[in-house]
């Protein structure tokens, strides 16, 4: 009996991620206190900037739990943003455009999921094809950058500029004006999605099935789970979440362009890995992924606040972090094997 | 159907391309018994189990299950579970990353009124199930935190909770230690007393006699018979599995008579072992000697060879080659010491099907010389031609692809490959399996001839007769360890008695 051994290696990994975030953030606060890093708004800005990425990472975590991968998400965001921008330029209602984008997410995910689940094609290949398709389609729709202005959609413009005030944590700036901290609607959407995913993974049949399939797909099938259907659901969720993320993303950029969200799929994967999700499937948690996004965001924010460091430094730091995490994970795996 | 019977299979027939895997096999399982299903490799045990569990579609025959009217035909393991037939394999079919409780209930979780998984209630139920079965675990812990034995018991608990009437245990004890095996047996006995019919497949004879009530023996896809345990002593069981009748054993002509025990030692292993596959063993092989390894499949025959050859790195013990102590980390070290090994699974470990006969023959020699000292084409052709002739490979020409040859000729190609490296010590693991009688006797003659040239040979075979014909001495393997040697009175009866064990010792 080992009732007291509640802390298994996966919880420890999650704790390490959270502690690392805290240390990084505290470091930033100490080093750049004079540049306003300690204000609550700095943290909220990380959330605002990364609202889209949080949504995408939630979906990707689900896919990675089933031992799959989805690299189409960055390109899908670009395509969704382009559709939003072009549609609204043509005078379409913002609500209609948002619904269209969500339907595209469902259909696209269903198709990719069908190929992976039912035809048993490698997810990397399927979603790579999806990536090329979306990126290509974006250019087919329009090769130029299309901005969303107040003229094209009053409603969308209003969403983008809505500030949701936070009743605490404000400060008085150098001109003596009291600044109220705020978030954008995208953050609310992202956080709701995060809570939803957390709950779904933990408390629903489908959520537990993702874990089971990632742990051992053959066993899961023998225990009566419909592996094909569950896999397809994972890719559907990923594309739907990605489309929701695209709307959040578009609210920040207010434009559609071919080169948008380039490499965003890699940011999402690295966030999930730093958050303790294993590429081999079956282990992970959206809370970890969320902190993964925050860690990446904090690094960017620190580099930006510093002002002197080249903008490529976040990449190098992320690389270093990924490396550290992979090593820690394999050390844990080795320790566990040795214990047996 | 008899009240007492939970499962009957009648006249089950199943053919794979070219092979009759099962031919009109009958099998009867009663309530509350542990029934051993025994047979050598290829006897049809696995095929029969797969027919019962819906993995194989059998061609003819009927299966009846207690409580279900009409014959049962399962098309998936799920179908089988629904009629009450559950299987637990050696490789546990559970999800290691989920908790014990989830593994018991996944796919059939109790739900709350909000359509979410009712974790509290299934954790409670899981703990109750495990407590009732006397398995001491914390069901909220992940399965991977527990030993394989516990994982297997969880799989069994899942089957029991799904109200299985027939529990099939396929080689469940292969990776368990003695203490764990005993725990498993306790669980099996308590399930038997609750009326579950248990089919137990194992190659450990000791375990059959420790826990089973009845034995069904299969051989070459046919039913040999069903026996109460008391009526089938070990020797008779081994004889039944191997297809030899002890009463009329023909005298076998021995081809090798030279006394080699005075020759210097080629190989001397002291306390060599590989954790998990073979317990420490001593083995001496003189120059020019053929040592046979007798034992049932899974008794540690191949594992012993692999430990010597370095295919499995030795965990303990020392090995001397030609009087000098050596360390072998990997097969190439063994090759450089003049060893060669013909693996038993020639498809997976031996031939490279898409290369030509010539390329397959020079492969080991090239590896031994190093990949950068390429043999010239002319040299390659000369070597290939010499060995094709020597071991009489029937091939159109040197450039024929190996996959186009017959099984026997493929085996000869591998033999040629090792002979080309001019080894002093050759390990032959089942070199004659699945090949025709003519080629068999050629290979046997070749073995005796090689020994005559002063080479030492370790010869593993399931056919006692061919070892009697070629070997000077035999090592006896049982249940993962070397249990003795026979160097005189090499007769089929003596060898079988030694393999079966449980009687006198043969040290």
Contacts between the chains, C-beta under 8 A, distances in Angstrom:
chain1	res1	chain2	res2	distance
A	1	B	136	5.8
A	1	B	137	7.5
A	1	B	138	6.0
A	2	B	138	6.3
A	2	B	141	6.7
A	2	B	145	7.3
A	3	B	138	5.0
A	5	B	141	7.1
A	5	B	145	7.3
A	8	B	141	7.5
A	8	B	142	5.9
A	8	B	145	6.8
A	10	B	142	8.0
A	203	B	116	4.1
A	203	B	117	5.5
A	203	B	119	7.4
A	204	B	115	7.5
A	204	B	116	5.8
A	204	B	117	6.4
A	205	B	109	6.1
A	205	B	111	7.7
A	205	B	117	6.1
A	207	B	117	8.0
A	208	B	98	7.4
A	208	B	102	6.4
A	208	B	106	6.2
A	208	B	109	7.2
A	208	B	117	6.1
A	209	B	106	7.5
A	209	B	107	8.0
A	211	B	95	7.2
A	211	B	97	6.2
A	211	B	98	5.9
A	212	B	95	4.7
A	212	B	98	6.1
A	212	B	102	7.7
A	212	B	106	5.3
A	212	B	107	8.0
A	214	B	97	6.9
A	215	B	95	3.4
A	215	B	96	5.7
A	215	B	97	3.8
A	215	B	98	6.0
A	216	B	93	7.4
A	216	B	94	7.2
A	216	B	95	5.0
A	216	B	96	6.8
A	218	B	93	6.8
A	219	B	92	7.8
A	219	B	93	4.3
A	219	B	94	5.4
A	219	B	95	5.5
A	220	B	95	6.3
A	220	B	106	7.4
A	220	B	107	7.9
A	222	B	77	5.3
A	222	B	78	7.9
A	222	B	93	4.8
A	223	B	93	7.4
A	223	B	94	7.6
A	223	B	95	8.0
A	223	B	106	5.6
A	223	B	107	4.8
A	223	B	158	7.6
A	224	B	78	5.3
A	224	B	81	7.3
A	224	B	107	4.0
A	224	B	108	7.0
A	225	B	106	6.9
A	225	B	107	5.1
A	282	B	95	7.0
A	282	B	96	7.8
A	282	B	97	3.8
A	282	B	98	8.0
A	283	B	97	5.5
A	336	B	144	6.9
A	340	B	147	6.7
A	340	B	148	7.7
